[in-house]
Amino acid sequence: MPTMSNTPWRFVSFDETEVESFLNKSHHWYCKPGMANTDLLFVRVRIPPGHAHKFHVHPKMEEILYVLSGTAEQWVEREKRVMVAGDSLHLPAGIVHGTYNGGKDVLDFLAVLSPASAAGPGTVDMSDQEPWKSLHD
């Protein structure tokens, strides 16, 4: 990870991202508190075929998703839409959503969330609650 300097900006190469791997997906963090003096979260997410970031909600953070490659079966509440490279989605805080890899290749997308300093949990899993658990298996 790059070291913080006294400048208010940072350059981050892909090799310098902070990587988290869990639940069959990888997060490559470019920006979050502790890495920079910021109130943003900026992450590249890679989800293999057959896996997902199941239904969840960010109670006090808005989010933008941008698909780099692959096919996202994107759910927002009860609406499903297929997203491909170049497609984006803006979600206000408190909206239940889920991103499922709907293709044969790795789904690669960017997510920006704000404010990172929002009180309470950043993400709440909703995939085991109705109606979400019945919408996607």
LINZI-V814421 format. One record per pair of residues at least 12 apart in sequence whose C-alpha atoms are under 8 Angstrom apart, sorted by the first residue. I is the first residue (numbers start at 1). GAP is how many residues later the second one is. If there is no record, write none. Layout:
BEGIN
I	GAP
I	GAP
END
This chain:
BEGIN
1	15
1	16
1	17
2	14
4	31
4	32
8	29
10	26
12	18
14	14
17	12
17	13
18	12
24	23
24	24
24	27
25	20
25	21
25	22
25	23
25	26
25	27
26	19
26	20
26	21
27	16
27	17
27	18
27	19
28	15
28	16
28	17
29	12
29	13
29	14
29	15
30	12
30	13
30	14
31	12
32	84
33	83
38	78
39	75
39	76
39	77
39	78
40	72
40	73
40	74
40	75
40	76
41	70
41	71
41	72
41	73
41	74
41	75
42	68
42	69
42	70
42	71
43	67
43	68
43	69
44	64
44	65
44	66
44	67
45	62
45	63
45	64
45	65
45	66
46	60
46	61
46	62
46	63
47	54
47	59
47	60
47	61
48	53
48	57
48	58
48	59
49	52
49	53
49	54
49	55
49	56
49	57
49	58
50	50
50	51
50	52
50	53
51	49
51	50
52	46
52	47
52	48
52	49
53	45
53	46
53	47
54	43
54	44
54	45
54	46
54	71
54	72
54	73
55	20
55	41
55	42
55	43
55	44
55	70
55	71
55	72
55	77
56	40
56	41
56	42
56	67
56	68
56	69
56	70
56	71
57	36
57	37
57	38
57	39
57	40
57	66
57	67
57	68
57	69
58	35
58	36
58	37
58	38
58	63
58	64
58	65
58	66
59	34
59	35
59	36
59	62
59	63
59	64
59	65
60	33
60	34
60	55
60	58
60	59
60	60
60	62
61	31
61	32
61	33
61	52
61	53
61	54
61	55
61	57
61	61
62	28
62	29
62	30
62	31
62	32
62	51
62	52
62	53
63	27
63	28
63	29
63	30
63	48
63	49
63	50
63	51
64	24
64	25
64	26
64	27
64	47
64	48
64	49
65	23
65	24
65	25
65	44
65	45
65	46
65	47
66	19
66	20
66	21
66	22
66	23
66	43
66	44
66	45
67	16
67	17
67	18
67	19
67	20
67	21
67	40
67	41
67	42
67	43
68	16
68	17
68	18
68	39
68	40
68	41
68	42
69	15
69	16
69	37
69	38
69	39
69	40
70	14
70	15
70	31
70	33
70	34
70	35
70	36
70	37
70	38
71	12
71	13
71	14
71	30
71	31
71	32
71	34
71	36
72	12
72	27
72	28
72	29
72	30
72	31
72	35
73	26
73	27
73	28
73	29
74	23
74	24
74	25
74	26
75	22
75	23
75	24
76	19
76	20
76	21
76	22
77	18
77	19
77	20
78	54
78	57
82	20
96	30
END
